[in-house]
Amino acid sequence: MALSLRRGTVTAVVERLDDFARIEVDGAPCIAYPQLTGPVEEGDEVLVNVQARELGLGSGGFDVLHANLTRGLDLPAEPGAHVMKLPYTPLQFARVHGEEETELPALLDGTPVVACGLHSQVAPACAALRGVRVAYVQLPGGALPVALSDTLRRLREDGLLELTIGAGACFGGDVDAVNVYSALGLATARGAEVVVAAIGLGIVGTGTLLGHGGMAVADALNASLELGGRAVLALRISEHDSRERHRGVSHHSHAVLSLWGGSYEVAWPAGCPVAHPIAEAATVVDVSDWREVCGDLPLSHMGRGPDDDPWFFAASFAAGRLARGLVA
């Protein structure tokens, strides 16, 4: 195994945000995290990781800036930070963690936690939670940088999200946490009424029952229950996925349901034509207005939108609405 690094020159800065940038290196699309590698400007000499693009990965159609040789060397660590993210790898960096600054509650006192196995489930789940204070916890299983998600920025702009937390190896939230347990505690300590926990973009997958990033759902459900929260599973449902293992109720959801996980809630969208035994044990939720409530939020899953695969988004919306009803 090896990093696939290439030397190049920044030929364009397409979009610049505080924590994220879209650039081009020798004409090829690339992303950068300025808080890690420093600011980037046209003409900079850089090293980029090209492996995902060269492998043709669906979620990796771009390179990632690895180091800025022009203005990214000798950068100082975050003041006061000593806990490492990605420790003992060439990418390790120190980050202040929320546990160092906030006293965590012993229990969640019934705070609902919506567990999503895909990042594309987050927007419809949050739309159903409009009017309550929502925190998002990013779990390992997909992209690790929170800043990669345009969806989270949009949800914040629309007032649907107040706090982001990077748990475990994930980083770059408003605050980061050592693990999912402390992340849930931080969310409640900072005033969240509901937590939506999900992986980042680009799920890790092997095509096997347990070898995929969606198993982060089990971690979120179990942590919530063990800490005295109300756990809600957002099912992955599709009528039009080209892969048989993901049609109907996805094998990712089957994997979570096959485990003993305590008394978590399972949301089922009313009227869903998918036949599955879990529908009889799940809580049926009215989702007749899900399109209206979601409005013009960016809804997309594997290139499919609301008209292409409506029950995927309706099922995620159902989980959010079920959690909304559990708010004390």
Steps between C-alpha positions, in 0.01 A plus 500: 500500500621849423391860466467605136651848512573729209672837483308775320410867474172663603346627177168628642322572827137423420340546844650621825344454846661528843533123539472371146612588150439366152801549280662364186852361485641480151141527380371203705233551771633496853374583849693657786453551872677831579484442875724196447724601212490880519361748247525419132546737209532467125858419408583312822715190469318213670487127563166334432364154578364369170415143599119521524466671164739261331305203640179647359317496833149641477553740788858581405480693178756748623846511653572610858765756589761324713748782558555854376872532438474874434317628809400196704821401677585570868133560590441522877273262689160617622558698822445283806455180298674177595255219411582366155267424214619223265777423752826335396427547130674749268185712529485533880413840642399631842146617558329639811220257593173601658551272801788727602277807518151377588378295795310204358170380646491147638185424298310639203171521693290371212651713223397348166782385271429431132753252360559523123715262300552740210581870486222551245246416772599798714318776310151342500542392864591856602217647294254302713660650812446864411427701814721304741871542574685235298861388531670290236758238599722368221612140546784312326380290208522749218677833459682606817509880447172667601588794272453289185120514532318776312178355642599587856578857398158527335320355802670755722406785264137384511495487880463122509834432669672678789806290584734257323724251680773279356514171693797265511716542191260757353612859536420860424163538672412799714644274766660156480464203734711197581217252430127473436417479871666828586367655179142430609579639843647815347192547284266493797734708717494769232123513481399258226144370526559237229819348361535376142795262474627389159812419304656749262475489123629201307415192705763230539372172356612148416169349390487283812243493781718662765790651308362847428490846651128473573583291807571834670123504550533217752758701694271803512194298603682312773676807637172687513320223686786436740506870588126522556399653167215413264649334193331511158621301199466660157449209260675497164220426252509517122282389213747590228852418613675308223654265755269224619645502853383861543152468349211494742647520849875510443728228632667780697182541704463122519846481655406742777163337560668158529695612806371518853480870565246563775170680469562750224221636281472421129317750281292376205354750251124460467395383154840359407440228238810302599400173664710406802430331835656790692204716398279307743727568797599855404325824589303617198550872440292734284728640230237634261651849517867406481559668165345825615692503828831420330436787258804570284755325721771317305366144490716257307601138544730320254394748233129449568272776621156509665319414177734211422494322837239668724477237773870529577447860608158438654644227725768737631240772550290249698787442741537871561127547553488207743786655697321837495211338682733366770633842601410560865 
